[in-house]
Amino acid sequence: MTMIYINARAIIERATATGTEIVLQTRSRAHEGIKQLELPGGRIEPYESLFNALRREVREETGLDVESIQRYGPTVEIGPRASMVECFQPFAVFQTTQGPIDAMGVYFRCTARGTLLTHGDNSENIRWVSVHEVAEWVQRTPDLFSLDLAGIVYYLQHIEVVPRALNF
């Protein structure tokens, strides 16, 4: 039986005097023997809402508390019948269509408060990085986890502080 993993991933933004920054971290994937740059986030637990999973994963990995989550329309909740269902429009959705892990998930643009950890849940070198620097990285040496490389490219193409003429 094939297992599909469902993820909630955070593009945590903050405005500074020099422009927008997002949180990146180095994630240790011991089972794969590699370390890669990635966004905070991870798998949801059974029946855990994506919003709660996002908050939990961000807290575990970075020490930050999600303050606001950008939504692109109203959230509809139906229940409490046999099921509770949420419908909402996130920033972006991803699905792997090839590779070693079958996964899909949701990217949320959000803000957070608190102090970054030195080390989180399998994460280290957690830091704020300017979106201009991130745009240069992904064009020069895309050393990002492939799920997050796709999400970051999508993000960079949809924000106004980085020119839309990026070569991705």
Contacts in CASP RR format, 6 or more apart in sequence:
PFRMAT RR
TARGET T0000
AUTHOR 0000-0000-0000
METHOD contacts of the structure
MODEL  1
MTMIYINARAIIERATATGTEIVLQTRSRAHEGIKQLELPGGRIEPYESL
FNALRREVREETGLDVESIQRYGPTVEIGPRASMVECFQPFAVFQTTQGP
IDAMGVYFRCTARGTLLTHGDNSENIRWVSVHEVAEWVQRTPDLFSLDLA
GIVYYLQHIEVVPRALNF
2 102 0 8 1.000
3 102 0 8 1.000
4 102 0 8 1.000
4 103 0 8 1.000
4 104 0 8 1.000
5 43 0 8 1.000
5 101 0 8 1.000
5 102 0 8 1.000
5 103 0 8 1.000
5 104 0 8 1.000
6 43 0 8 1.000
6 44 0 8 1.000
6 103 0 8 1.000
6 104 0 8 1.000
6 105 0 8 1.000
7 41 0 8 1.000
7 42 0 8 1.000
7 43 0 8 1.000
7 44 0 8 1.000
7 103 0 8 1.000
7 104 0 8 1.000
7 105 0 8 1.000
7 106 0 8 1.000
7 147 0 8 1.000
8 41 0 8 1.000
8 42 0 8 1.000
8 44 0 8 1.000
8 50 0 8 1.000
8 51 0 8 1.000
8 53 0 8 1.000
8 54 0 8 1.000
8 57 0 8 1.000
8 105 0 8 1.000
8 106 0 8 1.000
8 108 0 8 1.000
9 39 0 8 1.000
9 40 0 8 1.000
9 41 0 8 1.000
9 42 0 8 1.000
9 54 0 8 1.000
9 94 0 8 1.000
9 105 0 8 1.000
9 106 0 8 1.000
9 107 0 8 1.000
9 108 0 8 1.000
9 147 0 8 1.000
9 148 0 8 1.000
9 151 0 8 1.000
10 23 0 8 1.000
10 39 0 8 1.000
10 40 0 8 1.000
10 41 0 8 1.000
10 54 0 8 1.000
10 57 0 8 1.000
10 58 0 8 1.000
10 66 0 8 1.000
10 107 0 8 1.000
10 108 0 8 1.000
10 110 0 8 1.000
10 112 0 8 1.000
11 22 0 8 1.000
11 39 0 8 1.000
11 91 0 8 1.000
11 107 0 8 1.000
11 108 0 8 1.000
11 109 0 8 1.000
11 110 0 8 1.000
11 151 0 8 1.000
11 152 0 8 1.000
11 155 0 8 1.000
12 22 0 8 1.000
12 23 0 8 1.000
12 39 0 8 1.000
12 40 0 8 1.000
12 58 0 8 1.000
12 62 0 8 1.000
12 64 0 8 1.000
12 66 0 8 1.000
12 110 0 8 1.000
12 111 0 8 1.000
12 112 0 8 1.000
13 20 0 8 1.000
13 21 0 8 1.000
13 22 0 8 1.000
13 109 0 8 1.000
13 110 0 8 1.000
13 111 0 8 1.000
14 20 0 8 1.000
14 21 0 8 1.000
14 22 0 8 1.000
14 111 0 8 1.000
14 128 0 8 1.000
16 128 0 8 1.000
16 130 0 8 1.000
18 130 0 8 1.000
19 130 0 8 1.000
19 131 0 8 1.000
19 132 0 8 1.000
19 161 0 8 1.000
20 130 0 8 1.000
20 131 0 8 1.000
20 159 0 8 1.000
20 161 0 8 1.000
21 128 0 8 1.000
21 129 0 8 1.000
21 130 0 8 1.000
21 131 0 8 1.000
22 39 0 8 1.000
22 128 0 8 1.000
22 129 0 8 1.000
22 131 0 8 1.000
22 134 0 8 1.000
22 155 0 8 1.000
23 39 0 8 1.000
23 40 0 8 1.000
23 62 0 8 1.000
23 64 0 8 1.000
23 112 0 8 1.000
23 116 0 8 1.000
23 126 0 8 1.000
23 127 0 8 1.000
23 128 0 8 1.000
23 129 0 8 1.000
24 37 0 8 1.000
24 38 0 8 1.000
24 39 0 8 1.000
24 126 0 8 1.000
24 127 0 8 1.000
24 129 0 8 1.000
24 134 0 8 1.000
25 37 0 8 1.000
25 38 0 8 1.000
25 39 0 8 1.000
25 40 0 8 1.000
25 61 0 8 1.000
25 62 0 8 1.000
25 120 0 8 1.000
25 123 0 8 1.000
25 124 0 8 1.000
25 125 0 8 1.000
25 126 0 8 1.000
25 127 0 8 1.000
26 35 0 8 1.000
26 36 0 8 1.000
26 37 0 8 1.000
26 38 0 8 1.000
26 123 0 8 1.000
26 124 0 8 1.000
26 125 0 8 1.000
26 126 0 8 1.000
27 35 0 8 1.000
27 36 0 8 1.000
27 37 0 8 1.000
27 38 0 8 1.000
27 122 0 8 1.000
27 123 0 8 1.000
27 145 0 8 1.000
28 35 0 8 1.000
28 122 0 8 1.000
28 123 0 8 1.000
28 124 0 8 1.000
29 35 0 8 1.000
29 36 0 8 1.000
29 122 0 8 1.000
30 122 0 8 1.000
36 143 0 8 1.000
36 144 0 8 1.000
36 145 0 8 1.000
37 137 0 8 1.000
37 143 0 8 1.000
37 144 0 8 1.000
37 145 0 8 1.000
37 148 0 8 1.000
38 144 0 8 1.000
38 145 0 8 1.000
38 147 0 8 1.000
38 148 0 8 1.000
39 107 0 8 1.000
39 148 0 8 1.000
39 151 0 8 1.000
39 152 0 8 1.000
40 57 0 8 1.000
40 58 0 8 1.000
40 61 0 8 1.000
40 62 0 8 1.000
40 64 0 8 1.000
40 123 0 8 1.000
40 126 0 8 1.000
41 53 0 8 1.000
41 54 0 8 1.000
41 57 0 8 1.000
41 58 0 8 1.000
41 61 0 8 1.000
42 53 0 8 1.000
42 57 0 8 1.000
43 53 0 8 1.000
44 50 0 8 1.000
44 53 0 8 1.000
45 53 0 8 1.000
48 56 0 8 1.000
49 86 0 8 1.000
50 86 0 8 1.000
50 90 0 8 1.000
50 106 0 8 1.000
50 108 0 8 1.000
51 69 0 8 1.000
51 86 0 8 1.000
51 108 0 8 1.000
54 66 0 8 1.000
54 69 0 8 1.000
54 108 0 8 1.000
54 110 0 8 1.000
55 65 0 8 1.000
55 66 0 8 1.000
58 64 0 8 1.000
58 65 0 8 1.000
58 66 0 8 1.000
58 110 0 8 1.000
58 112 0 8 1.000
59 65 0 8 1.000
59 66 0 8 1.000
60 120 0 8 1.000
60 121 0 8 1.000
61 117 0 8 1.000
61 120 0 8 1.000
61 121 0 8 1.000
61 122 0 8 1.000
61 123 0 8 1.000
61 126 0 8 1.000
62 112 0 8 1.000
62 116 0 8 1.000
62 117 0 8 1.000
62 120 0 8 1.000
62 123 0 8 1.000
62 126 0 8 1.000
63 114 0 8 1.000
63 115 0 8 1.000
63 116 0 8 1.000
63 117 0 8 1.000
63 120 0 8 1.000
64 112 0 8 1.000
64 113 0 8 1.000
64 114 0 8 1.000
64 115 0 8 1.000
64 116 0 8 1.000
65 112 0 8 1.000
65 113 0 8 1.000
65 114 0 8 1.000
66 110 0 8 1.000
66 111 0 8 1.000
66 112 0 8 1.000
67 110 0 8 1.000
67 111 0 8 1.000
67 112 0 8 1.000
67 113 0 8 1.000
68 110 0 8 1.000
68 111 0 8 1.000
69 108 0 8 1.000
69 109 0 8 1.000
69 110 0 8 1.000
70 91 0 8 1.000
70 108 0 8 1.000
70 109 0 8 1.000
70 110 0 8 1.000
71 88 0 8 1.000
71 89 0 8 1.000
71 90 0 8 1.000
72 89 0 8 1.000
72 90 0 8 1.000
72 91 0 8 1.000
73 88 0 8 1.000
73 89 0 8 1.000
74 88 0 8 1.000
75 86 0 8 1.000
75 87 0 8 1.000
75 88 0 8 1.000
76 86 0 8 1.000
76 87 0 8 1.000
76 88 0 8 1.000
77 84 0 8 1.000
77 85 0 8 1.000
77 86 0 8 1.000
77 87 0 8 1.000
78 84 0 8 1.000
78 85 0 8 1.000
78 87 0 8 1.000
79 85 0 8 1.000
90 106 0 8 1.000
90 107 0 8 1.000
90 108 0 8 1.000
91 106 0 8 1.000
91 107 0 8 1.000
91 108 0 8 1.000
91 109 0 8 1.000
91 155 0 8 1.000
91 158 0 8 1.000
92 106 0 8 1.000
92 107 0 8 1.000
92 151 0 8 1.000
92 154 0 8 1.000
92 155 0 8 1.000
93 104 0 8 1.000
93 105 0 8 1.000
93 106 0 8 1.000
93 107 0 8 1.000
94 103 0 8 1.000
94 104 0 8 1.000
94 105 0 8 1.000
94 106 0 8 1.000
94 107 0 8 1.000
94 147 0 8 1.000
94 150 0 8 1.000
94 151 0 8 1.000
95 103 0 8 1.000
95 104 0 8 1.000
95 105 0 8 1.000
96 102 0 8 1.000
96 103 0 8 1.000
96 104 0 8 1.000
96 147 0 8 1.000
103 147 0 8 1.000
107 151 0 8 1.000
107 154 0 8 1.000
107 155 0 8 1.000
109 155 0 8 1.000
116 126 0 8 1.000
116 127 0 8 1.000
116 128 0 8 1.000
117 123 0 8 1.000
117 126 0 8 1.000
118 124 0 8 1.000
118 126 0 8 1.000
119 126 0 8 1.000
120 126 0 8 1.000
131 156 0 8 1.000
131 159 0 8 1.000
131 161 0 8 1.000
131 162 0 8 1.000
132 161 0 8 1.000
132 162 0 8 1.000
134 152 0 8 1.000
134 156 0 8 1.000
135 156 0 8 1.000
135 162 0 8 1.000
135 166 0 8 1.000
137 143 0 8 1.000
137 144 0 8 1.000
138 144 0 8 1.000
138 149 0 8 1.000
138 152 0 8 1.000
138 153 0 8 1.000
138 156 0 8 1.000
138 168 0 8 1.000
139 166 0 8 1.000
139 167 0 8 1.000
139 168 0 8 1.000
142 149 0 8 1.000
144 152 0 8 1.000
153 166 0 8 1.000
153 168 0 8 1.000
156 162 0 8 1.000
156 166 0 8 1.000
156 168 0 8 1.000
157 164 0 8 1.000
157 166 0 8 1.000
157 168 0 8 1.000
END
